[in-house]
Amino acid sequence: MITIFNRKELMITRDMDRYANAKDDLKAAGIDFTLGSKGNNFKHATARARTGMPNGTVSYDSGMVYIIYVHEKDYNRAVAAIHRNK
């Protein structure tokens, strides 16, 4: 069981694809993990949509930070798992 007392931060990223790939790699390796996120993505996207960007694009993910935690005993295996396919 992973708790706040025995977990170690494996990854922190703003890239949702990288986050998803890391989760898949950990699942394939049989490593338990917990997830976290910080930010207020919805308000950011709404404000951007309301005000608009000069080039017409809207950024939906620049306000979110995605975090993956693993048990401290699994940290080295987890690092190897997410870098194996790179």
Backbone hydrogen bonds, N-H to C=O, Kabsch-Sander energy under -0.5 kcal/mol:
donor,donor_aa,acceptor,acceptor_aa,energy
3,T,1,M,-0.6
6,N,3,T,-0.7
7,R,3,T,-0.9
8,K,70,V,-2.9
10,L,68,I,-2.9
11,M,68,I,-1.6
13,T,66,Y,-2.5
16,M,14,R,-0.8
19,Y,15,D,-2.2
20,A,16,M,-2.5
21,N,17,D,-2.6
22,A,18,R,-2.3
23,K,19,Y,-2.1
24,D,20,A,-2.2
25,D,21,N,-2.4
26,L,22,A,-2.3
27,K,23,K,-2.4
28,A,24,D,-2.4
29,A,25,D,-1.6
30,G,26,L,-0.5
30,G,27,K,-1.1
31,I,26,L,-2.5
32,D,30,G,-0.5
34,T,69,Y,-2.3
36,G,67,I,-2.3
38,K,65,V,-2.3
44,H,40,N,-1.8
45,A,41,N,-2.6
46,T,42,F,-2.5
47,A,43,K,-2.6
48,R,44,H,-2.3
49,A,45,A,-2.5
50,R,46,T,-2.4
51,T,47,A,-2.6
52,G,48,R,-3.2
56,G,53,M,-1.8
60,Y,58,V,-0.6
64,M,61,D,-1.3
65,V,38,K,-2.5
66,Y,13,T,-3.5
67,I,36,G,-2.8
68,I,11,M,-2.3
69,Y,34,T,-2.8
70,V,8,K,-2.4
71,H,32,D,-0.6
72,E,6,N,-2.9
74,D,71,H,-1.7
75,Y,72,E,-0.8
78,A,74,D,-2.6
79,V,75,Y,-2.5
80,A,76,N,-2.1
81,A,77,R,-2.3
82,I,78,A,-2.3
83,H,79,V,-1.2
84,R,80,A,-1.0
86,K,83,H,-1.2
